[in-house]
Amino acid sequence: MKIAIVGLGYVGLPLSLQFARSGVEVLGLDIDSAKVEAINAGRSYIKHIDGAAIAEVVQATTFSASTDFSRIAEVEAVLICVPTPLSRHREPDLSFVLDTGRAVAPHLRRGTLVVLESTTYPGTTDGELRAVLEEGSQMTAGDDFHLAFSPEREDPGNAGSHVAVVPKLVGGLTPACLKKAVALYQRAVKNVVPVSSCRVAEAAKLLENIFRSVNIALVNELKRVYAAMDIDIWEVIAAAKTKPFGYMAFYPGPGLGGHCIPIDPFYLTWKAREFDQNTRFIELAGEINTAMPDYVVSRIAEALNAQRKPVNGSRVLIVGLAYKPDVDDERESPSYHLLERLKQLGAAVAYYDPYIPVIGMTREHGGWAGTESIPWNKETLSAFDAVVIATAHSSVNYQQLADWTDCIVDTRNAMAALSLPNGKVWKA
């Protein structure tokens, strides 16, 4: 069997590798020629994916990459794993999905299966995507070709999360579409879970991410409340975790990052308006999480003030640009908001991240493009008036950070294991 996977990023690449290891011939398609060249050379461009794993399946001829979408005609199934961001006005941007559909459609053969994996609002697969596929192919979904939705469940940086073992939801346009999609995923995934429709699968993925967003907002709000009461939120969470039922631990931070949690809930918020429904929990959670960088900046100001220093003119270092520990993905990272706010207040800001040596060009943070991570040494770090731990990478030597700097603002409880004098570490 030969399939095509469109979009070779944090979702598409590990999915490609798992299918290729399972005996399915995979054609990876991407508009980024640099990614295509890297894959065909057996190299990885994502930190937590080993280049040797790519080289193994490339050499076995079960995985290759191309920018030529006409090769869709060679395959039995097409899996779409492209971004679904928000627009500047925080509305769903389906341009990557629909442009992919338009590129794929002219080359579809009868009987081909098309599966969307990108997170989106209910109705996208059997609505907008179906329309562009039918228009471009001059065929009918459910009759001439199969159509399904199966949400990605990637967890970058989690060594225990593998495509093969994470249960895979699948919803089809018709029973025949569902049967075809389930059979495909069963080749590579141990537990495939069929649901009654594409819309149920789309809605389930949104529920997963909204659940996290709301609960993270809850602990972020409690962090501020308990701080005012001189209670450590981290100790409170550790105490609550001892209950073996009815509680799940979530942790506060400087805001939300990544391509899922800060974005996906607003796909449902937008779609709900079409049905005259309000999504107050989702919107409130978004407001709380979005406001967290401002709270962290206020704590930085307090920490500097205790040293009789203003934010204006102080040198502030952000430790961790990635949105989560031990990955090189900085999409939607709250660290960017901290950099921007501190710069606006007149601070001289810099960052350190072992996985992001230089900031690339992005449409959200192009103004920081070319900025390099500082070197990690005593002379460099001791020159900063305050250091903010925004991402708790496991490779960072926090004892050295404590030894070399006088003022640390810790948003991740990274310094908790060290015995440090009062006033050196400020929790935020």
Secondary structure, DSSP 8 states (H G I E B T S, - for coil): -EEEEE--STTHHHHHHHHHHTT-EEEEE-S-HHHHHHHHTT---STTS-HHHHHHHHHTTSEEEES-GGGGGG-SEEEE-----B-TTS-B--HHHHHHHHHHGGG--TT-EEEE-S---TTIIIIIIHHHHHHHHT--BTTTBEEEE------TT-TT--TTTS-EEEEESSHHHHHHHHHHHTTT-S-EEEES-HHHHHHHHHHHHHHHHHHHHHHHHHHHHHHHTT--HHHHHHHHTT-SSS-------SS--SSSTTTTHHHHHHHHHTTT---HHHHHHHHHHHHHHHHHHHHHHHHHHTTT--STT-EEEEE--SSSTT----TT-HHHHHHHHHHHTT-EEEEE-TT-SB----SSSGGGTT-B----SHHHHTT-SEEEE-S--TTS-HHHHHHH-S-EEESS-TTTTS---TTSEEE-
